[in-house]
Amino acid sequence: MVRVLYSAMERVPGLRLADIRGGRFENVICPRNDALVTVPADRAADFESFLAEFDAILKNEYAGCDDGVSLACSKEVVPAALSAAATSSLLHVLLPLPQGVQAMSADFPGLVQTSLNLGVMGMQADGLHFTVSIRSSIATQKAMLLQRIRAIVEYAGGTVTERSSYPGWQYNRTSPLRELALAAYKDVTGKDGVIAATHGGLECGLFIEKLPGLDAISMGPELHDVHSARERLSIPSTARVYQLVREILKRSK
């Protein structure tokens, strides 16, 4: 949406932002964003033409990966709006903010290593408030992104508050515990284990931060529809994991 508004500002002189909001959860990529703007009456047709053109641009860019992307416009009563100068300043802050995938894993092809997303955004009495969720298995990359956001926002006179931080879990290329678990898995199931990673937070990162040098792995039963009202696990898989944990403990003596 910020890209759309910035481009509209360049195309339609006099555009002023009255409101912009979107998102319900901080760690969820916002599926919809709404903006309220004013344009000079003699530029209304130009604005509508611009939106139609940009809608086609987005549909072309996101074809095959987000076919539902669309822009829609309707006329509303706008009681007040930011000045043209304030609108320009705000969009100049939002447009260069890093967003989306920033780095891929060198250990697991196709796995995102570092990313961030705008979560919840909305105008309040004292200005625009928005949240950003940053995640990375490399702690220094997460710190670097926070540094970039702080530099952009504070340069424009805004403030940045870090409310919480969850440690990443960097892949350990030499893990004796992982090798032991793979051998135990082979004996228990008769199959070769597969090492996999996920772009999400796990408690192992916190444990390792508190206990430097700790060797950790994460495993569990088959899960389905995680983080939804239909979340469930496989009971037979749970029984197999129980057997595997027992075997790992035996070999760890």
Helices and strands as residue ranges (DSSP letters): H 2-11, E 16-22, E 33-38, G 41-43, H 44-61, H 84-94, E 100-104, E 112-124, E 127-136, H 139-155, H 176-189, H 203-210, E 223-224, E 232-233, H 235-251
